[in-house]
Amino acid sequence: MPGLAPVWAAQGTEKGCESGAPRRLTVLGFWGDGSLIAFTIHEPGHGVHWTVVNTQPMCERRALWHLARQGFTAYAPKEKIIRMVRGRKTTCARFIFPRYLFVAIADQWHALFNTVGITRVLMTGDQPSKLPDGWVEDMRARERNGLVSLPKHRFKIGQRVEVGSGLLAGVKGLYQGMTSRQREIVLLETLGRVELAPGLLR
């Protein structure tokens, strides 16, 4: 693949012929060698839900690229972090859920298994798992300039908290503060010290 991060330019939208049909979006991108590529993706419509896929290590961008080429709409929320580089604070972006992407699917989803960069699709039985309605929309509503704006200092050090969603939903513990990477630290009753993405605690 000549370039991992092409520059995108949206070229108009077209509504589906039937009511509730997803819109089609023609996207232009430039490979690393300057050549132009164009393909069509579909925005989620009725009958579409969001599922979760797991990527190879450090392959989120590569997987996003190949999902888009196949017509899938994928989402990978990012957050702002502050790092110390040569003694100076530097602001950059990182994936909130490393190695996980959220993909809008309908009936034709089996191509996910053969997508470059993806190792597995999270399944419920013989069907892809389904995110709660509105989860992706709520996450996107928090974005500011393409980065999710996460709440800060919602709890006091030592305050009892509970994980509200995800695999650890319902587990209780003590709030320990926030890391320099904007992760919330919790001392859980069952697992000990863990770092969670902000917004999961209540």
C-alpha positions as CSV (number, residue, x, y, z in Angstrom):
1,M,0.0,0.0,0.0
2,P,1.8,3.2,-1.2
3,G,0.4,5.4,1.7
4,L,-1.2,4.7,5.0
5,A,-2.8,8.1,5.6
6,P,-4.3,9.5,2.3
7,V,-5.8,13.0,2.3
8,W,-9.6,12.9,1.9
9,A,-11.8,15.2,0.0
10,A,-15.6,14.6,0.0
11,Q,-17.3,15.1,-3.3
12,G,-21.0,15.6,-2.7
13,T,-23.8,13.2,-1.5
14,E,-26.7,11.5,-3.1
15,K,-29.8,10.4,-1.3
16,G,-31.1,6.9,-1.8
17,C,-34.0,6.3,-4.1
18,E,-36.2,4.8,-1.4
19,S,-37.2,6.5,1.9
20,G,-34.7,5.6,4.6
21,A,-32.1,4.3,2.3
22,P,-28.5,5.2,3.3
23,R,-26.8,8.1,1.5
24,R,-23.8,7.4,-0.8
25,L,-20.7,9.5,-0.5
26,T,-18.0,9.6,-3.2
27,V,-14.6,10.0,-1.6
28,L,-11.3,11.1,-3.2
29,G,-7.9,10.2,-1.7
30,F,-4.3,10.6,-2.6
31,W,-1.8,7.8,-2.2
32,G,1.7,8.5,-1.0
33,D,3.0,8.7,-4.5
34,G,0.5,11.4,-5.4
35,S,-1.9,9.3,-7.5
36,L,-5.6,9.8,-7.1
37,I,-8.1,7.1,-6.0
38,A,-11.8,7.3,-5.6
39,F,-14.5,5.0,-4.1
40,T,-17.9,5.1,-2.6
41,I,-18.9,4.6,1.0
42,H,-22.4,4.5,2.5
43,E,-23.6,6.4,5.5
44,P,-25.7,4.4,8.0
45,G,-29.5,4.4,7.3
46,H,-32.5,2.4,8.5
47,G,-31.7,-1.3,9.1
48,V,-28.1,-0.6,9.9
49,H,-26.4,-1.1,13.2
50,W,-22.9,-0.7,14.6
51,T,-20.7,-3.6,15.5
52,V,-17.2,-4.0,16.8
53,V,-14.1,-5.4,15.1
54,N,-10.6,-6.1,16.5
55,T,-7.5,-5.0,14.5
56,Q,-4.0,-6.1,14.4
57,P,-1.6,-4.1,16.6
58,M,-1.0,-0.6,15.4
59,C,-3.2,-1.3,12.3
60,E,-6.3,0.9,13.1
61,R,-5.6,3.3,10.2
62,R,-4.8,0.6,7.8
63,A,-8.0,-1.2,8.7
64,L,-10.1,2.0,8.4
65,W,-8.6,2.5,4.9
66,H,-9.6,-1.0,3.7
67,L,-13.0,-0.8,5.3
68,A,-13.8,2.4,3.4
69,R,-12.6,0.9,0.1
70,Q,-15.2,-1.9,0.6
71,G,-18.0,0.6,1.3
72,F,-18.2,0.2,5.1
73,T,-18.6,3.2,7.4
74,A,-16.3,2.9,10.3
75,Y,-15.6,5.0,13.4
76,A,-12.6,5.1,15.6
77,P,-12.9,7.9,18.3
78,K,-9.7,9.7,19.3
79,E,-8.8,11.8,22.3
80,K,-6.3,14.5,23.0
81,I,-3.3,13.6,25.1
82,I,-0.3,15.5,26.3
83,R,3.1,14.0,26.2
84,M,6.6,15.2,27.3
85,V,9.0,15.2,24.3
86,R,12.5,16.4,25.1
87,G,11.3,18.2,28.1
88,R,8.4,20.0,26.4
89,K,4.7,19.3,26.5
90,T,3.3,18.1,23.1
91,T,-0.3,17.7,22.2
92,C,-1.3,14.8,20.0
93,A,-4.2,12.4,19.3
94,R,-4.6,8.7,20.2
95,F,-7.3,6.2,19.7
96,I,-9.6,5.9,22.8
97,F,-10.1,2.2,22.2
98,P,-6.8,0.9,20.7
99,R,-7.2,-2.1,18.3
100,Y,-11.0,-1.7,18.2
101,L,-13.1,-0.1,15.4
102,F,-16.9,0.4,15.2
103,V,-18.4,-0.5,11.9
104,A,-21.9,0.1,10.5
105,I,-23.3,-3.0,9.0
106,A,-26.6,-4.4,7.5
107,D,-27.0,-7.7,5.8
108,Q,-23.7,-7.8,3.8
109,W,-21.1,-8.0,6.6
110,H,-19.2,-11.2,5.9
111,A,-16.5,-9.2,4.0
112,L,-15.3,-8.0,7.4
113,F,-13.6,-11.3,8.0
114,N,-11.3,-10.8,5.0
115,T,-10.5,-7.2,5.5
116,V,-6.8,-6.3,5.7
117,G,-5.9,-5.3,9.2
118,I,-8.8,-6.9,11.0
119,T,-8.3,-10.0,13.1
120,R,-11.8,-10.8,14.3
121,V,-15.4,-9.6,14.4
122,L,-17.0,-9.6,17.9
123,M,-19.9,-12.0,17.6
124,T,-23.0,-12.8,19.5
125,G,-23.8,-16.4,18.5
126,D,-23.6,-16.5,14.7
127,Q,-24.2,-12.7,14.3
128,P,-22.0,-9.7,14.8
129,S,-22.4,-8.1,18.2
130,K,-24.6,-4.9,18.3
131,L,-23.7,-1.7,20.1
132,P,-26.5,0.0,22.0
133,D,-28.6,2.4,19.9
134,G,-27.2,5.9,20.0
135,W,-23.8,4.9,21.4
136,V,-21.8,6.1,18.4
137,E,-23.9,9.2,18.0
138,D,-23.4,10.1,21.6
139,M,-19.6,9.7,21.2
140,R,-19.6,11.8,18.1
141,A,-21.6,14.5,19.8
142,R,-18.7,14.9,22.2
143,E,-16.2,15.6,19.5
144,R,-14.5,19.0,19.2
145,N,-12.3,19.5,16.1
146,G,-12.3,15.7,15.4
147,L,-11.3,14.7,19.0
148,V,-13.7,13.5,21.7
149,S,-13.9,16.0,24.6
150,L,-13.9,13.8,27.7
151,P,-15.1,15.0,31.1
152,K,-12.5,15.8,33.7
153,H,-12.5,15.9,37.5
154,R,-15.9,14.4,37.8
155,F,-14.9,12.6,40.9
156,K,-12.8,13.2,44.0
157,I,-9.8,11.1,44.9
158,G,-11.0,8.2,47.1
159,Q,-14.7,8.5,46.0
160,R,-16.6,5.3,45.5
161,V,-17.4,4.8,41.8
162,E,-18.9,2.1,39.5
163,V,-18.1,1.2,36.0
164,G,-21.3,2.0,34.0
165,S,-20.6,0.3,30.7
166,G,-18.3,-2.1,28.9
167,L,-17.0,-5.5,30.0
168,L,-16.5,-4.3,33.6
169,A,-20.0,-2.8,33.9
170,G,-21.3,-3.0,37.5
171,V,-17.8,-3.4,39.1
172,K,-17.2,-1.0,42.0
173,G,-14.1,0.6,43.3
174,L,-12.3,3.8,44.5
175,Y,-11.4,6.7,42.2
176,Q,-7.7,7.4,42.0
177,G,-7.5,10.3,39.6
178,M,-6.5,10.8,36.0
179,T,-3.2,9.9,34.1
180,S,-1.3,12.3,31.9
181,R,-2.9,10.4,29.0
182,Q,-6.4,11.4,30.2
183,R,-7.2,7.9,31.5
184,E,-9.2,7.5,34.7
185,I,-7.5,5.4,37.4
186,V,-9.7,3.2,39.5
187,L,-8.9,0.8,42.3
188,L,-11.5,-1.9,41.6
189,E,-12.6,-4.4,44.2
190,T,-11.9,-7.4,42.0
191,L,-9.1,-6.5,39.7
192,G,-7.1,-3.9,41.6
193,R,-5.7,-0.8,39.8
194,V,-6.9,-0.3,36.2
195,E,-7.0,2.6,33.8
196,L,-10.2,3.3,31.9
197,A,-11.3,5.7,29.2
198,P,-13.1,8.6,30.7
199,G,-16.9,8.5,30.5
200,L,-17.2,4.9,31.7
201,L,-17.5,5.7,35.4
202,R,-20.5,6.8,37.4
